[in-house]
Amino acid sequence: MRVVQNTQMELGEIDVSHIKFDLRSRDDIPKILRGLQHLYLDEALCHKVFALLESEIAPKVDKHNGRPGMTLWSVLVCGVLRLDLNADYDRLHELVNQHRTLRAMLGHSLYDEDKQYAYQTLVDNVSLFTPELLDRLNQIIVEGGHILIKKDESALRGRCDSFVVETDVHFPTDINLLGDALRKAITLTARWCESQHLSDWRQYRYNLRQLKRLMRNAQSKKRRKAADQQSNLQTIQAYQAYIEQAQCYVKKIQTTLTKLATTATRELLQKIEIEDYLQHAKRQIDQIERRVIKGEIIPHQEKVFSIFEPHTEWVSKGKAGVPVELGVKVCILEDQHQFILHHHVMERQTDDQIAVNMVTQAKKRFPILNACSFDKGFHSPANQAELAQHLEQVTLPKKGKLSKERKAIEQMEEFVKARRAHSAVESAINALEVHGLDKCPDHGMGGFKRYVALAIVARNIRRIGDILWQQDVERERKAIKRHLKAPTSSLSSPANAKNRLIASNQW
């Protein structure tokens, strides 16, 4: 049984509308909770969000039968909080069980301390979000944010840029990638043999140490960078010994898998996983042999930069002090109100290949978008022509030397103004990186896309919280001024009014 939110309040439970925040706090948690509180209290916005969550989270599961699970509201709060705080599940687990204000937001009373969240419960429930669901949720939140700031019906002006979200991988070399693949293949095969009482890999720990010793030897020979022929020969011999030992282990694993042939579903999946690591090992053996022994140059498209996160790309954007980044590029389109309208995970794509798609997808969600700025990386003649059909104003600087006509266009007042305002998108990128998108800890391409989409949702909710926080602070300042300007008396003097406000934590 899973409900959106429990309608029956318990003894000691605080209604979400009555949760108060310390306006002197400079921490992240109160501001993100303030944005979530607005989502809950705005009737129209709340209805849209809850209807979407109820229809899209586990749609084939009957939510009215079975044991009680986390409410959909709690799942949303936990997911948003994890990304906004750039926290792992360990910290989230501690917060939801111990943080008083957060527990009130989740719908727990002061007297139900026994109701604790398990670590795996949080992992399983937050993972129920899909990128498609989060994209639709983001559209609802941005529309609510536009209403909140009392935006008139003037057009939206966007600014578009891309950045790299790193994956949780170590720096790749062909020999340590081979070591990773064989380490996993040998360990999984040995454990399977132990469960089946097969003695083929009883010394697998010794085998792993032997393989690692050969890998370290090859690495040390490579680091010496000696120019004499004898040292180069020793390096080749070290690599040759390493790949020969690796080939022996690959053949032995294949022989063992033949003995362990089975029809059980669980064991079939285990066999598929081992064979997948063997394919990685065979590819790395082939590439090491071609590169070191035969002297070939391996084409970039044949390389894999992580055994565990195969979607990882080698991105070189030419930044000072950052020669290369290991991850996947993400493109965002932000409006002038600092809400992120749309994002796109760029799987082996360049900036100029997605410029038109970013605008068309954003206009589907927000038809009043009529202007957008880009940097030179998004330029192509085709993009210039096609973007002009979708937007009234396109600020896309051209690469290279400019013609007289093009120079006149880029020196126009509107173009210059939009180009100067474009740099503000870097602030949005920095905010995303600080609040979760510096490195993705989730596994696989599906987990990567879900993590990015949830970070966009969390950022827009945080933006709503910041707006409301500023309004609350201004309201308190005006209230203090009214008290200080009130007629003086023994009970209502300015000093007494100020002291009462300090005592009530409202100063």
C-alpha positions, 0 to 999 in steps of 0.5 A: 500500500502506497499513498501520496500523503497520509490524510489522518494526522497523528498526535503531536504531528505538525502540519506542513503549513505550520513548520517554521524556519529560523531565518537567521540560518545559513544552512542549505536544508531550511531553504530547500525545505522552504521550497518543498513546503511551497510545493505542498501548500500551493493547491494547484501545484500540489495537485499536479505534482501528486497526480503525476507521482501517483500515476507514474511511480510504479504504475502497475502496482496496486497502491491500495493493497499490501503493507504500508510503504513510504509515501510518495511525498516522502520519496520526493522530499528524500530524493530532492534533499539528497541531490541538493545537499550533494549527500550520499545515502549514508548522510540522507539516512542519518538526516531523515531519522534524526533531523527534527524539521525534516521529519516534520516535513516527512509527516512524522510527529514528535512522539513516533521516534520508533518510526525509522527509515532503513538504509535500503528503503531509501535507496529502493524508493528514490530509485523509483524515479525515472528521467521521463517522470522527472522531466515532466515534474520539472516542467510543473515546478518551473511553471509554478515558479514563474507564477510565484515571481508574478512574471508577466506574459513577456517572453522568456529569454534563455541561455544555453551551455554544456558542462561535464558531469564526472562519473565515479571512476579512476584514471584509466590505462589499458593495463589497469582496465585489464586488471579490473576486468580479470579481478572481477571475473576471477573473484566471481568465478571463484565464489561460484566454484566455492558454492558448487564445491569445485576446487578449480579456483581454490588459490584465486587470491594468490592468482590475483596477487600474482596478476597484480605483481605483473601489472605493477612491474609493467607500470614501473617499467613504463614510468622510467621513460628511458630512451635506450633500446635495452630499457624499451625491450624490458618494458615490452617483455614486462607487458608481454609477461602480463598479457600472457598471464592474463590470457592463461586466466581467461582460458581457465575461466572459460573452462570453468564456466563450461563445467558450471553450465546450469539452467538456474536463472540466478546462475545464468545471470551470474555467468552472463556477468562473468562473460561480460568481464571476459569480453572486456579483458579480451579487448584490453589484451588485444589493445595492449598487444597492438599498442605496445608490441606492434606499435599501433595507435588505437583509434579513440572510438575503440577505447573504453575508459571504465569497466564498471561505467562503460558510458564514461567519455574522455572529454577535453574542453581546453580549460585551464588546469583541467586537461581532461574530464572523465564523464558525460556532458550535460547541456542545460537551458536556463531562463532569465529568472534562473529556472532551468527549463530543459536539460539533455544528456549528451551521449557522444554528442558535441555542442553543435549537434544539440543546439536546435534540439535544445531549443525545440524541446524547450519551446514544446514545454514553454512556448513563450521562449523566443530568445536564446544565447549560446557560445561559439561551440554551438555554431554551425551554418545550419544551426544559424539558419534553423534556430532563426526559424524557431526564435525571434532573437538568436545570439550565437557568435560565429567562429573564425574571422567575421565578414562585414555583414556578420560583424555588423550583426554581432555589434548590434546593441541587442546582440551585445547585451544578450552576449554579456548576459550569457555568462550568467549561465556559468552561475547556474552550472556552478550551482548544479555542481555544488549541489550534486552534479560534480560527480555522479555516484549512481551506476549505469547510464540509467542511473546517470540520467536519473541522477542528472534529472533529479538534480535539475528538479532539486535546483528549481525547487531550491530556486523557489525556496530562495525566492520565498526565503528572501520574501520572508526575510523582507517581511520580518524586517518590515515587521521589526520596523513597524514595532520600532516605530510604534508609540512608546510606552512601558510595555511597547517601547522600541527597546522592548519590542526589539527584545521581544522579537529577539526572544522569539527568534524572529530578529 
